Amino acid sequence: MNDSQKLREDRLVFYEQDIEEFVKVLAELISMSNAKAALLIDKEGHMVAREGTVRSFDTDSLSALVAGSFAATREMAHMLGEDEFSVMFHQGQKDNIQLTLVDDRTILTIIFDDQTQLGMIRLYTQEAVKQLQSVFEQKAARKDSEPGVDLDHDFTTAGKAQLDDVFGS
């Protein structure tokens, strides 16, 4: 498999029904655990879905920082002989955040305050992760059953030539 095929395979693409399922799981998690917000973020730092109250902070910046934090923690895990740590917890004076790896490419981010018990967050997050993984499995099954588009070398070459003409390269 060449680099462009691998990039296409690895890219996360979601349909509206996937996002609706993610939001439904996040809303249930918030309701059951009494968390403030739940966000599903890909490992590249892009927001996939969110639910709850996120006050006035920039969720795009938070998404990038969550991904960076997970990447740094993965390196610490490697130094200790682990593949990866699947859960991270940060405690503040008022607000806390728990990061949980959902599959190999997304991170469930739960924001909650000091009025919410960590045990409840962990309990309901485990169930939410199972539900989210089920959505990913359905997505993968759907992807496997869809016919793929295989662009031949001539098409790629023609496309590059057209772009060169447009941008004057």
N, C-alpha and C positions, 0 to 999 in steps of 0.2 A: 504494500500500500504506500503510495507516495505521500508527500507532506500535505498537499492540498486535499487529498481524499481523507487523510487522518483528521485534518482541521474540520472538514465538513461533518465527519462522523462524531467528533468530540463536541461540536457546538450544541448548546442547549437551545432548542426551539420548542416553544409551547403554543398550543392552540388555546382558544378562548375557553373551551371546556376544561382544560388542564388548570388554568388560572382560577376558574370558578371552583374547582375541587380543592385547590390549595387554600383559597380564601375561606371556604366552608370549614376545612380542618382547623385553620388558624382561629376562626371565630369561635369554634367549639372549645378549643384549647384555652382561649382567653376567658370564656364564660365559666368553664369548669375550674380553672386554676386561680381566677381573680387577678390575672396578670394585666398590665397596662396595654401592652402591644406585643404582637408576634410578627416577625418578618422572615421571609424565606429569601435567602441571598445565595447567588451562585459563587463558586470559589474565585471567580474573576472579580468579584465585588459589585455585581449588578443585582439590583432588586428584582426579584421574581414576583413576589406577592407580599402584601402587608395587610394587617388588620389591627384595629384598636387605636388608641390615642397615642400619638407620637409627639405631642407638645410642639415646640417650636424648633427642634433641632433638624438639621438637614439629613434626611434619610439616605440620600445618595452618598454623602460623605461617610455616614455611619456604615453603610454597606461596604464601602471601600476599606474602611478601617477594620471591620469584622473579618473580611477576607485576608487582609494583611496580618492580622493577629493570628488567624488560623494557620497561615503560611509559616509564620515565625514559630508557632507552637509545634508544627509538624517537624521543623528542623530540630527543636529541642527533643522531641520524641525520638527522632533518628539517633541523636547523640546518646540517648539512653537505651537504644536497642529496640525501640518500639516502632511500628509502622506509622502510627498516628495516634494522637489522643482524640477521642471522639466527643468529649464534653469539656467545656471550659466554663468557669464561673468567675465573675468579677463582682465584688461587693463594694458598694459605696455607702455613704452615710444615710442617704434616703432611697436611692435607686440602685437596683442590681440588674445584672444582665447574665443570662446563661446562653451559651453557644453550643449547639448540638449538631454534629455531623449527621445528615439525613441519609445520604447515599454518598457515593464517592465524589459528588460535584456540588452539593448544596449544603447550606448551613442554616438551621433553624435558630433564630435569635429571639429570645424571650426577654422582655423588659418588664420588671416588676418592682414594687416598692417594699419598704420594710414592714408593711402590714400583711404581706403575702408570705406564706410559709414556703421555704425552699423545698421541703418534702412534697408539697402539693405540686409545685412546678415540675419537679423531677418525675413524679408519678404520671401526671397528665402529659408531659412532654414525651415520655416513652410511648404512650398510646398514639400521640399525634405523629411521631416518627414512623410508627408502623403504618398508619393510614397514608402518610405522604409517600412512603416507599411503595405502597400498593398503587398509588396514582402513577408513580414512575414506571412500575412494572406494566401497567395498562398502556402507558405511553409507548414503552419499548415494544410491546406486542403489536400495537397499532403500526408503529414504524416498520417493523419487520414484515407486516402484511401489505404495506404500501409499495407500489412499484417505484423503483428509484429512477432517477434521471442520470444517465451516464453520458457526459459530454466528451466527445472525441477530441483528439489532438487538433484537428482542423478547426473545430469551433473555438477552442481555446486560443489558437494562434490568430484567428480572425478577430476575436474579441479584443485581444491585446493590440492588434493593429488599429482597430477602431478607436480604442482609448488613446493610443499614441497620436492619431490624427486629431482627436478632440483637444487633447492637452498639449499638442505641438511638440511631442518628445521625439 
